[in-house]
Amino acid sequence: MQKWLIHSWRLAESGLIHIVEVTVPKKRVQHMTTPLIILSLLLVPLLATRLLALVSGKELPSQSVGTYALAAAFIFFAVGHFVKTAGMVQMLPPFVPFRTPIVYATGILEAALAVGLIMPATRALAGKACIAVLICFFPANIYAALNQTGLGGHQWGPEYLLIRTPLQILLIFWAYWFAVRDEGNVSAEG
C-alpha cells in the first residue's frame, strides 16, 4: 500500500496524473445509514443462507429467508415510526391532517405486514400489501427529499432520490420475488 502511495505521489509530482481528494461531509455519511441498514437487512441473511448452502452442500430455504429478511426490513420501518416520529411527521406535507396519528397508524400497519410475511398462510397477501404500501408511501419520500426535510437522507434533497428510488424498486421486487411469486406453493419452504 505504501509503495503504491509513493508511486502515485511521484506520478502526481511529475504532472502525469492528478490526485483528487474527495471528502464527504460526515453529515451525509450519517444520512446514508438508513439505506445501508435496509440493504443489510435484506442481503445479509440471504447471502449467509446461500453461503451455508454452498458449504454444507444442502439446499436451504432461501425463499423463506428472503421473506424473513423483508419482514425484518418492515419491522425496521415500523420501529422508525415510533422512535423517530417527529422526523416521520416532517415527511408529510403540512396540509395533511392528523400527521402524527397517521405516522403511528402506518407504523402499526408495517409491523402487521411483517407478521403477515412470516406466516406462510398469509405470506402472499402480505407481500402484495407490502408492494402496495411501498408504492403508496413513496410520494412521502419524494416530498421529503424535494423539501429536504424528514430523516434517513431526505435532507440531501432531490439527489437522495437517486438512491431511494432504486432502493424502493428493489424492495418492491423483493416482496414480489420472495412473498408473492410462488403464492400457490405456500408450504414448500414455510
N, CA and C atoms as a LAMMPS dump frame, in Angstrom:
ITEM: TIMESTEP
0
ITEM: NUMBER OF ATOMS
570
ITEM: BOX BOUNDS ff ff ff
-5.0000000000000000e+02 5.0000000000000000e+02
-5.0000000000000000e+02 5.0000000000000000e+02
-5.0000000000000000e+02 5.0000000000000000e+02
ITEM: ATOMS id mol type element x y z
1 1 1 N 0.832 -1.191 0
2 1 2 C 0 0 0
3 1 3 C 0.877 1.255 0
4 2 1 N 1.921 1.252 0.858
5 2 2 C 2.782 2.419 0.947
6 2 3 C 3.523 2.642 -0.373
7 3 1 N 3.984 1.543 -1.029
8 3 2 C 4.661 1.671 -2.317
9 3 3 C 3.746 2.33 -3.34
10 4 1 N 2.496 1.919 -3.335
11 4 2 C 1.524 2.471 -4.279
12 4 3 C 1.355 3.969 -4.048
13 5 1 N 1.253 4.37 -2.771
14 5 2 C 1.085 5.789 -2.461
15 5 3 C 2.302 6.601 -2.903
16 6 1 N 3.509 6.065 -2.644
17 6 2 C 4.735 6.778 -3.046
18 6 3 C 4.79 6.892 -4.564
19 7 1 N 4.485 5.8 -5.269
20 7 2 C 4.492 5.799 -6.725
21 7 3 C 3.46 6.799 -7.268
22 8 1 N 2.255 6.814 -6.673
23 8 2 C 1.212 7.74 -7.107
24 8 3 C 1.644 9.179 -6.869
25 9 1 N 2.293 9.43 -5.741
26 9 2 C 2.74 10.784 -5.434
27 9 3 C 3.786 11.247 -6.445
28 10 1 N 4.714 10.329 -6.8
29 10 2 C 5.748 10.68 -7.781
30 10 3 C 5.118 10.992 -9.136
31 11 1 N 4.147 10.197 -9.538
32 11 2 C 3.45 10.469 -10.792
33 11 3 C 2.733 11.811 -10.723
34 12 1 N 2.162 12.124 -9.574
35 12 2 C 1.469 13.4 -9.409
36 12 3 C 2.46 14.563 -9.477
37 13 1 N 3.617 14.374 -8.843
38 13 2 C 4.63 15.433 -8.881
39 13 3 C 5.122 15.679 -10.303
40 14 1 N 5.209 14.608 -11.091
41 14 2 C 5.703 14.76 -12.454
42 14 3 C 4.648 15.362 -13.384
43 15 1 N 3.421 15.459 -12.92
44 15 2 C 2.364 16.044 -13.732
45 15 3 C 1.656 15.028 -14.618
46 16 1 N 2.037 13.743 -14.519
47 16 2 C 1.389 12.729 -15.351
48 16 3 C -0.032 12.414 -14.885
49 17 1 N -0.259 12.501 -13.595
50 17 2 C -1.618 12.288 -13.08
51 17 3 C -1.923 13.367 -12.057
52 18 1 N -3.159 13.536 -11.799
53 18 2 C -3.602 14.477 -10.775
54 18 3 C -4.336 13.693 -9.705
55 19 1 N -3.956 13.898 -8.473
56 19 2 C -4.644 13.249 -7.365
57 19 3 C -5.737 14.196 -6.901
58 20 1 N -6.932 13.664 -6.876
59 20 2 C -8.073 14.456 -6.445
60 20 3 C -8.527 13.905 -5.107
61 21 1 N -8.575 14.765 -4.132
62 21 2 C -9.029 14.358 -2.813
63 21 3 C -10.515 14.639 -2.724
64 22 1 N -11.257 13.595 -2.404
65 22 2 C -12.699 13.728 -2.282
66 22 3 C -13.061 13.543 -0.819
67 23 1 N -13.753 14.486 -0.277
68 23 2 C -14.225 14.361 1.097
69 23 3 C -15.738 14.42 1.09
70 24 1 N -16.313 13.571 1.895
71 24 2 C -17.761 13.529 2.03
72 24 3 C -18.087 14.044 3.423
73 25 1 N -18.913 15.072 3.513
74 25 2 C -19.254 15.591 4.836
75 25 3 C -19.817 14.491 5.732
76 26 1 N -19.411 14.51 7.008
77 26 2 C -19.841 13.494 7.96
78 26 3 C -21.359 13.397 8.01
79 27 1 N -22.042 14.519 7.9
80 27 2 C -23.496 14.527 7.947
81 27 3 C -24.095 13.668 6.836
82 28 1 N -23.523 13.729 5.641
83 28 2 C -24.036 12.933 4.524
84 28 3 C -23.827 11.451 4.765
85 29 1 N -22.688 11.085 5.326
86 29 2 C -22.424 9.682 5.616
87 29 3 C -23.431 9.173 6.636
88 30 1 N -23.736 9.975 7.649
89 30 2 C -24.708 9.568 8.654
90 30 3 C -26.084 9.367 8.038
91 31 1 N -26.46 10.204 7.085
92 31 2 C -27.777 10.08 6.463
93 31 3 C -27.857 8.865 5.545
94 32 1 N -26.728 8.329 5.177
95 32 2 C -26.711 7.161 4.308
96 32 3 C -26.947 5.878 5.103
97 33 1 N -26.964 5.961 6.422
98 33 2 C -27.105 4.743 7.21
99 33 3 C -28.436 4.047 6.996
100 34 1 N -29.514 4.777 6.81
101 34 2 C -30.82 4.126 6.64
102 34 3 C -30.847 3.218 5.412
103 35 1 N -30.455 3.692 4.226
104 35 2 C -30.431 2.764 3.084
105 35 3 C -29.477 1.594 3.289
106 36 1 N -28.357 1.831 3.962
107 36 2 C -27.41 0.74 4.218
108 36 3 C -27.984 -0.29 5.182
109 37 1 N -28.708 0.173 6.186
110 37 2 C -29.361 -0.759 7.114
111 37 3 C -30.391 -1.596 6.361
112 38 1 N -31.183 -0.953 5.522
113 38 2 C -32.206 -1.681 4.756
114 38 3 C -31.559 -2.734 3.866
115 39 1 N -30.51 -2.337 3.145
116 39 2 C -29.816 -3.304 2.287
117 39 3 C -29.224 -4.44 3.104
118 40 1 N -28.68 -4.137 4.261
119 40 2 C -28.107 -5.171 5.126
120 40 3 C -29.176 -6.131 5.617
121 41 1 N -30.319 -5.589 6.023
122 41 2 C -31.409 -6.441 6.49
123 41 3 C -31.884 -7.398 5.4
124 42 1 N -31.846 -6.944 4.166
125 42 2 C -32.271 -7.797 3.058
126 42 3 C -31.188 -8.794 2.658
127 43 1 N -29.978 -8.292 2.467
128 43 2 C -28.933 -9.101 1.823
129 43 3 C -28.16 -10.02 2.753
130 44 1 N -27.864 -9.591 3.969
131 44 2 C -27.023 -10.405 4.853
132 44 3 C -27.647 -11.773 5.132
133 45 1 N -28.922 -11.858 5.542
134 45 2 C -29.483 -13.196 5.786
135 45 3 C -29.501 -14.066 4.529
136 46 1 N -29.825 -13.483 3.401
137 46 2 C -29.892 -14.258 2.167
138 46 3 C -28.506 -14.742 1.739
139 47 1 N -27.52 -13.851 1.797
140 47 2 C -26.158 -14.253 1.435
141 47 3 C -25.607 -15.279 2.411
142 48 1 N -25.916 -15.145 3.702
143 48 2 C -25.47 -16.13 4.692
144 48 3 C -26.089 -17.492 4.408
145 49 1 N -27.359 -17.497 4.035
146 49 2 C -28.036 -18.756 3.709
147 49 3 C -27.413 -19.395 2.473
148 50 1 N -27.131 -18.595 1.456
149 50 2 C -26.502 -19.11 0.239
150 50 3 C -25.113 -19.676 0.55
151 51 1 N -24.361 -18.977 1.394
152 51 2 C -23.026 -19.433 1.771
153 51 3 C -23.103 -20.733 2.553
154 52 1 N -24.022 -20.811 3.505
155 52 2 C -24.202 -22.055 4.27
156 52 3 C -24.607 -23.201 3.359
157 53 1 N -25.46 -22.94 2.397
158 53 2 C -25.869 -23.977 1.449
159 53 3 C -24.672 -24.45 0.633
160 54 1 N -23.847 -23.533 0.236
161 54 2 C -22.65 -23.867 -0.543
162 54 3 C -21.686 -24.704 0.282
163 55 1 N -21.468 -24.312 1.533
164 55 2 C -20.535 -25.017 2.411
165 55 3 C -21.079 -26.381 2.806
166 56 1 N -22.355 -26.445 3.152
167 56 2 C -22.937 -27.703 3.631
168 56 3 C -23.332 -28.647 2.503
169 57 1 N -23.495 -28.12 1.309
170 57 2 C -23.93 -28.946 0.193
171 57 3 C -25.413 -29.264 0.241
172 58 1 N -26.134 -28.649 1.142
173 58 2 C -27.572 -28.872 1.273
174 58 3 C -28.327 -27.645 0.778
175 59 1 N -29.477 -27.897 0.212
176 59 2 C -30.333 -26.787 -0.223
177 59 3 C -31.039 -26.222 0.998
178 60 1 N -30.879 -24.94 1.232
179 60 2 C -31.518 -24.284 2.365
180 60 3 C -32.662 -23.407 1.853
181 61 1 N -33.627 -23.11 2.711
182 61 2 C -34.844 -22.394 2.288
183 61 3 C -34.625 -20.902 2.025
184 62 1 N -33.979 -20.589 0.919
185 62 2 C -33.703 -19.182 0.624
186 62 3 C -34.984 -18.385 0.375
187 63 1 N -36.031 -19.044 -0.092
188 63 2 C -37.309 -18.356 -0.302
189 63 3 C -37.832 -17.817 1.024
190 64 1 N -37.838 -18.655 2.043
191 64 2 C -38.295 -18.219 3.365
192 64 3 C -37.36 -17.178 3.952
193 65 1 N -36.049 -17.376 3.779
194 65 2 C -35.086 -16.421 4.319
195 65 3 C -35.281 -15.05 3.676
196 66 1 N -35.517 -15.01 2.374
197 66 2 C -35.78 -13.741 1.697
198 66 3 C -37.03 -13.059 2.235
199 67 1 N -38.044 -13.857 2.552
200 67 2 C -39.274 -13.306 3.109
201 67 3 C -39.048 -12.807 4.529
202 68 1 N -38.292 -13.571 5.328
203 68 2 C -37.987 -13.137 6.698
204 68 3 C -37.144 -11.86 6.675
205 69 1 N -36.257 -11.755 5.706
206 69 2 C -35.439 -10.543 5.576
207 69 3 C -36.33 -9.335 5.279
208 70 1 N -37.31 -9.509 4.408
209 70 2 C -38.251 -8.426 4.123
210 70 3 C -39.068 -8.078 5.367
211 71 1 N -39.455 -9.104 6.131
212 71 2 C -40.181 -8.865 7.381
213 71 3 C -39.313 -8.057 8.345
214 72 1 N -38.024 -8.381 8.419
215 72 2 C -37.112 -7.614 9.284
216 72 3 C -37.035 -6.159 8.825
217 73 1 N -37.005 -5.945 7.517
218 73 2 C -36.98 -4.571 6.994
219 73 3 C -38.258 -3.837 7.385
220 74 1 N -39.401 -4.503 7.296
221 74 2 C -40.66 -3.852 7.655
222 74 3 C -40.755 -3.595 9.16
223 75 1 N -40.156 -4.453 9.974
224 75 2 C -40.078 -4.17 11.411
225 75 3 C -39.222 -2.93 11.636
226 76 1 N -38.107 -2.83 10.911
227 76 2 C -37.241 -1.65 10.997
228 76 3 C -38.026 -0.388 10.624
229 77 1 N -38.797 -0.465 9.535
230 77 2 C -39.617 0.678 9.121
231 77 3 C -40.612 1.04 10.224
232 78 1 N -41.276 0.022 10.771
233 78 2 C -42.301 0.249 11.793
234 78 3 C -41.695 0.894 13.039
235 79 1 N -40.556 0.399 13.483
236 79 2 C -39.905 0.951 14.668
237 79 3 C -39.591 2.431 14.446
238 80 1 N -39.162 2.775 13.233
239 80 2 C -38.867 4.162 12.916
240 80 3 C -40.053 5.086 13.126
241 81 1 N -41.249 4.583 12.911
242 81 2 C -42.453 5.391 13.084
243 81 3 C -42.678 5.759 14.55
244 82 1 N -42.167 4.928 15.454
245 82 2 C -42.368 5.176 16.884
246 82 3 C -41.15 5.813 17.549
247 83 1 N -39.958 5.537 17.024
248 83 2 C -38.731 6.077 17.604
249 83 3 C -38.382 7.439 17.005
250 84 1 N -38.655 7.627 15.737
251 84 2 C -38.34 8.873 15.027
252 84 3 C -39.623 9.531 14.509
253 85 1 N -40.615 9.591 15.361
254 85 2 C -41.932 10.095 14.965
255 85 3 C -41.87 11.51 14.389
256 86 1 N -41.135 12.395 15.034
257 86 2 C -41.083 13.796 14.57
258 86 3 C -40.528 13.885 13.15
259 87 1 N -39.477 13.121 12.866
260 87 2 C -38.909 13.109 11.515
261 87 3 C -39.876 12.536 10.496
262 88 1 N -40.61 11.51 10.9
263 88 2 C -41.607 10.917 10.004
264 88 3 C -42.749 11.904 9.729
265 89 1 N -43.156 12.642 10.757
266 89 2 C -44.224 13.633 10.584
267 89 3 C -43.781 14.7 9.583
268 90 1 N -42.506 15.108 9.647
269 90 2 C -41.989 16.117 8.722
270 90 3 C -42.031 15.648 7.272
271 91 1 N -42.061 14.337 7.059
272 91 2 C -42.077 13.802 5.696
273 91 3 C -43.442 13.977 5.027
274 92 1 N -44.448 14.34 5.81
275 92 2 C -45.785 14.561 5.255
276 92 3 C -46.009 16.058 5.068
277 93 1 N -46.632 16.439 3.974
278 93 2 C -46.909 17.87 3.757
279 93 3 C -47.77 18.435 4.881
280 94 1 N -47.589 19.722 5.199
281 94 2 C -48.358 20.341 6.299
282 94 3 C -49.873 20.303 6.105
283 95 1 N -50.341 20.223 4.855
284 95 2 C -51.792 20.216 4.632
285 95 3 C -52.439 18.881 5.001
286 96 1 N -51.638 17.842 5.244
287 96 2 C -52.185 16.534 5.63
288 96 3 C -52.631 16.617 7.089
289 97 1 N -53.919 16.345 7.347
290 97 2 C -54.398 16.415 8.739
291 97 3 C -53.944 15.184 9.54
292 98 1 N -53.869 15.337 10.827
293 98 2 C -53.568 14.221 11.748
294 98 3 C -52.266 13.503 11.39
295 99 1 N -51.239 14.272 11.12
296 99 2 C -49.979 13.674 10.668
297 99 3 C -49.393 12.707 11.688
298 100 1 N -49.377 13.07 12.955
299 100 2 C -48.794 12.174 13.963
300 100 3 C -49.591 10.876 14.086
301 101 1 N -50.915 10.917 14.197
302 101 2 C -51.662 9.646 14.226
303 101 3 C -51.465 8.812 12.951
304 102 1 N -51.318 9.475 11.819
305 102 2 C -51.07 8.744 10.568
306 102 3 C -49.728 8.022 10.645
307 103 1 N -48.714 8.69 11.182
308 103 2 C -47.398 8.065 11.317
309 103 3 C -47.489 6.836 12.218
310 104 1 N -48.177 6.961 13.344
311 104 2 C -48.338 5.809 14.237
312 104 3 C -49.127 4.682 13.566
313 105 1 N -50.206 5.038 12.882
314 105 2 C -51.039 4.022 12.22
315 105 3 C -50.259 3.285 11.129
316 106 1 N -49.478 4.023 10.362
317 106 2 C -48.704 3.358 9.303
318 106 3 C -47.587 2.505 9.902
319 107 1 N -47.073 2.902 11.059
320 107 2 C -46.094 2.059 11.756
321 107 3 C -46.715 0.746 12.183
322 108 1 N -47.932 0.813 12.716
323 108 2 C -48.655 -0.405 13.101
324 108 3 C -48.924 -1.264 11.87
325 109 1 N -49.309 -0.63 10.768
326 109 2 C -49.546 -1.355 9.519
327 109 3 C -48.286 -2.083 9.066
328 110 1 N -47.15 -1.402 9.096
329 110 2 C -45.905 -2.042 8.655
330 110 3 C -45.515 -3.213 9.568
331 111 1 N -45.755 -3.076 10.869
332 111 2 C -45.488 -4.187 11.793
333 111 3 C -46.408 -5.368 11.496
334 112 1 N -47.676 -5.076 11.215
335 112 2 C -48.632 -6.142 10.881
336 112 3 C -48.225 -6.844 9.59
337 113 1 N -47.742 -6.082 8.625
338 113 2 C -47.278 -6.691 7.373
339 113 3 C -46.082 -7.605 7.628
340 114 1 N -45.196 -7.205 8.514
341 114 2 C -44.046 -8.043 8.854
342 114 3 C -44.512 -9.38 9.429
343 115 1 N -45.482 -9.329 10.324
344 115 2 C -46.036 -10.563 10.901
345 115 3 C -46.686 -11.397 9.805
346 116 1 N -47.435 -10.755 8.929
347 116 2 C -48.08 -11.475 7.824
348 116 3 C -47.085 -12.149 6.9
349 117 1 N -45.925 -11.531 6.702
350 117 2 C -44.888 -12.131 5.854
351 117 3 C -44.308 -13.406 6.465
352 118 1 N -44.247 -13.453 7.767
353 118 2 C -43.639 -14.599 8.449
354 118 3 C -44.549 -15.82 8.407
355 119 1 N -45.847 -15.597 8.398
356 119 2 C -46.801 -16.701 8.412
357 119 3 C -47.071 -17.186 6.983
358 120 1 N -46.76 -18.461 6.683
359 120 2 C -46.93 -18.968 5.319
360 120 3 C -48.347 -18.793 4.753
361 121 1 N -49.355 -18.909 5.581
362 121 2 C -50.731 -18.809 5.089
363 121 3 C -51.086 -17.398 4.624
364 122 1 N -50.414 -16.387 5.159
365 122 2 C -50.734 -15.008 4.796
366 122 3 C -49.605 -14.33 4.017
367 123 1 N -48.569 -15.087 3.716
368 123 2 C -47.372 -14.524 3.086
369 123 3 C -47.664 -13.805 1.768
370 124 1 N -48.393 -14.444 0.872
371 124 2 C -48.653 -13.844 -0.443
372 124 3 C -49.493 -12.574 -0.317
373 125 1 N -50.519 -12.625 0.515
374 125 2 C -51.364 -11.442 0.718
375 125 3 C -50.544 -10.311 1.349
376 126 1 N -49.737 -10.643 2.342
377 126 2 C -48.889 -9.635 2.987
378 126 3 C -47.875 -9.079 1.984
379 127 1 N -47.346 -9.944 1.125
380 127 2 C -46.402 -9.485 0.104
381 127 3 C -47.048 -8.492 -0.85
382 128 1 N -48.271 -8.789 -1.271
383 128 2 C -48.998 -7.855 -2.141
384 128 3 C -49.279 -6.543 -1.417
385 129 1 N -49.634 -6.639 -0.14
386 129 2 C -49.883 -5.425 0.648
387 129 3 C -48.587 -4.629 0.824
388 130 1 N -47.459 -5.314 0.995
389 130 2 C -46.167 -4.624 1.102
390 130 3 C -45.877 -3.843 -0.177
391 131 1 N -46.14 -4.462 -1.304
392 131 2 C -45.92 -3.783 -2.587
393 131 3 C -46.805 -2.531 -2.668
394 132 1 N -48.064 -2.677 -2.289
395 132 2 C -48.984 -1.526 -2.311
396 132 3 C -48.503 -0.421 -1.371
397 133 1 N -48.051 -0.793 -0.179
398 133 2 C -47.564 0.191 0.791
399 133 3 C -46.317 0.894 0.251
400 134 1 N -45.41 0.132 -0.319
401 134 2 C -44.178 0.725 -0.861
402 134 3 C -44.491 1.724 -1.983
403 135 1 N -45.476 1.414 -2.781
404 135 2 C -45.875 2.322 -3.857
405 135 3 C -46.611 3.544 -3.283
406 136 1 N -47.548 3.3 -2.373
407 136 2 C -48.359 4.401 -1.827
408 136 3 C -47.561 5.341 -0.926
409 137 1 N -46.568 4.824 -0.216
410 137 2 C -45.791 5.662 0.701
411 137 3 C -44.646 6.391 0
412 138 1 N -44.304 5.991 -1.209
413 138 2 C -43.163 6.605 -1.888
414 138 3 C -43.334 8.113 -2.117
415 139 1 N -44.536 8.611 -2.401
416 139 2 C -44.68 10.068 -2.533
417 139 3 C -44.216 10.842 -1.294
418 140 1 N -44.339 10.254 -0.109
419 140 2 C -43.83 10.925 1.099
420 140 3 C -42.314 11.058 1.027
421 141 1 N -41.641 10.046 0.487
422 141 2 C -40.19 10.121 0.302
423 141 3 C -39.828 11.207 -0.715
424 142 1 N -40.615 11.302 -1.767
425 142 2 C -40.36 12.331 -2.784
426 142 3 C -40.56 13.719 -2.176
427 143 1 N -41.676 13.9 -1.458
428 143 2 C -41.943 15.19 -0.821
429 143 3 C -40.801 15.562 0.132
430 144 1 N -40.384 14.614 0.974
431 144 2 C -39.335 14.892 1.955
432 144 3 C -38.019 15.247 1.277
433 145 1 N -37.673 14.546 0.207
434 145 2 C -36.42 14.84 -0.494
435 145 3 C -36.488 16.203 -1.183
436 146 1 N -37.582 16.495 -1.846
437 146 2 C -37.705 17.776 -2.547
438 146 3 C -37.711 18.949 -1.58
439 147 1 N -38.175 18.701 -0.354
440 147 2 C -38.228 19.764 0.649
441 147 3 C -37.106 19.652 1.681
442 148 1 N -36.205 18.718 1.464
443 148 2 C -35.041 18.494 2.342
444 148 3 C -35.447 18.446 3.807
445 149 1 N -36.423 17.625 4.094
446 149 2 C -36.938 17.501 5.445
447 149 3 C -37.085 16.031 5.807
448 150 1 N -37.362 15.769 7.034
449 150 2 C -37.53 14.397 7.472
450 150 3 C -36.216 13.802 7.919
451 151 1 N -36.052 12.523 7.671
452 151 2 C -34.858 11.828 8.124
453 151 3 C -34.441 10.788 7.101
454 152 1 N -33.371 10.081 7.39
455 152 2 C -32.932 8.98 6.542
456 152 3 C -32.312 9.387 5.221
457 153 1 N -31.808 10.587 5.106
458 153 2 C -31.159 11.012 3.875
459 153 3 C -31.935 12.028 3.07
460 154 1 N -33.181 12.24 3.433
461 154 2 C -34.006 13.188 2.681
462 154 3 C -33.455 14.605 2.736
463 155 1 N -32.631 14.893 3.749
464 155 2 C -32.039 16.218 3.861
465 155 3 C -31.073 16.505 2.71
466 156 1 N -30.63 15.479 2.011
467 156 2 C -29.757 15.669 0.843
468 156 3 C -30.475 16.452 -0.244
469 157 1 N -31.773 16.347 -0.255
470 157 2 C -32.539 16.989 -1.31
471 157 3 C -32.848 16.007 -2.428
472 158 1 N -33.181 16.523 -3.6
473 158 2 C -33.598 15.664 -4.715
474 158 3 C -32.575 14.592 -5.095
475 159 1 N -31.289 14.854 -4.879
476 159 2 C -30.288 13.843 -5.246
477 159 3 C -30.436 12.562 -4.432
478 160 1 N -31.057 12.654 -3.236
479 160 2 C -31.301 11.449 -2.435
480 160 3 C -32.206 10.475 -3.181
481 161 1 N -33.068 11.006 -4.04
482 161 2 C -33.963 10.134 -4.806
483 161 3 C -33.186 9.224 -5.749
484 162 1 N -31.954 9.607 -6.092
485 162 2 C -31.109 8.732 -6.912
486 162 3 C -30.72 7.469 -6.158
487 163 1 N -30.774 7.529 -4.841
488 163 2 C -30.517 6.354 -4.001
489 163 3 C -31.831 5.697 -3.613
490 164 1 N -32.783 6.505 -3.202
491 164 2 C -34.03 5.98 -2.667
492 164 3 C -34.894 5.29 -3.724
493 165 1 N -34.927 5.824 -4.919
494 165 2 C -35.778 5.232 -5.961
495 165 3 C -35.341 3.802 -6.304
496 166 1 N -34.046 3.558 -6.586
497 166 2 C -33.649 2.165 -6.835
498 166 3 C -33.889 1.262 -5.623
499 167 1 N -33.711 1.811 -4.421
500 167 2 C -33.966 1.025 -3.217
501 167 3 C -35.442 0.659 -3.124
502 168 1 N -36.312 1.597 -3.45
503 168 2 C -37.751 1.337 -3.43
504 168 3 C -38.114 0.262 -4.462
505 169 1 N -37.51 0.35 -5.628
506 169 2 C -37.751 -0.655 -6.67
507 169 3 C -37.261 -2.025 -6.208
508 170 1 N -36.092 -2.064 -5.563
509 170 2 C -35.569 -3.317 -5.025
510 170 3 C -36.534 -3.901 -3.996
511 171 1 N -37.054 -3.075 -3.11
512 171 2 C -37.992 -3.561 -2.091
513 171 3 C -39.26 -4.129 -2.728
514 172 1 N -39.766 -3.452 -3.739
515 172 2 C -40.968 -3.949 -4.436
516 172 3 C -40.664 -5.269 -5.126
517 173 1 N -39.53 -5.337 -5.829
518 173 2 C -39.128 -6.582 -6.481
519 173 3 C -38.946 -7.692 -5.449
520 174 1 N -38.305 -7.366 -4.332
521 174 2 C -38.037 -8.345 -3.279
522 174 3 C -39.349 -8.92 -2.748
523 175 1 N -40.315 -8.046 -2.488
524 175 2 C -41.62 -8.501 -1.995
525 175 3 C -42.277 -9.426 -3.008
526 176 1 N -42.205 -9.055 -4.274
527 176 2 C -42.802 -9.916 -5.3
528 176 3 C -42.065 -11.254 -5.371
529 177 1 N -40.741 -11.198 -5.465
530 177 2 C -39.946 -12.403 -5.701
531 177 3 C -40.051 -13.41 -4.556
532 178 1 N -39.99 -12.909 -3.327
533 178 2 C -39.946 -13.83 -2.194
534 178 3 C -41.3 -14.104 -1.561
535 179 1 N -42.268 -13.216 -1.687
536 179 2 C -43.539 -13.42 -0.996
537 179 3 C -44.718 -13.695 -1.921
538 180 1 N -44.693 -13.156 -3.131
539 180 2 C -45.871 -13.239 -3.993
540 180 3 C -45.701 -14.26 -5.118
541 181 1 N -44.542 -14.322 -5.715
542 181 2 C -44.292 -15.089 -6.935
543 181 3 C -44.805 -16.526 -6.859
544 182 1 N -44.529 -17.224 -5.787
545 182 2 C -44.941 -18.624 -5.65
546 182 3 C -46.121 -18.771 -4.7
547 183 1 N -47.105 -17.879 -4.81
548 183 2 C -48.176 -17.884 -3.817
549 183 3 C -48.972 -19.176 -3.791
550 184 1 N -48.994 -19.927 -4.852
551 184 2 C -49.696 -21.217 -4.848
552 184 3 C -48.925 -22.297 -4.114
553 185 1 N -47.637 -22.066 -3.884
554 185 2 C -46.778 -23.067 -3.249
555 185 3 C -46.403 -22.594 -1.85
556 186 1 N -47.414 -22.498 -0.97
557 186 2 C -47.238 -21.91 0.35
558 186 3 C -46.411 -22.786 1.278
559 187 1 N -46.607 -24.083 1.253
560 187 2 C -45.982 -24.932 2.262
561 187 3 C -44.631 -25.507 1.843
562 188 1 N -44.15 -25.181 0.641
563 188 2 C -42.89 -25.761 0.172
564 188 3 C -41.73 -25.486 1.095
565 189 1 N -41.605 -24.249 1.574
566 189 2 C -40.489 -23.918 2.442
567 189 3 C -40.939 -23.332 3.757
568 190 1 N -42.235 -23.103 3.919
569 190 2 C -42.8 -22.408 5.053
570 190 3 C -42.241 -22.786 6.352
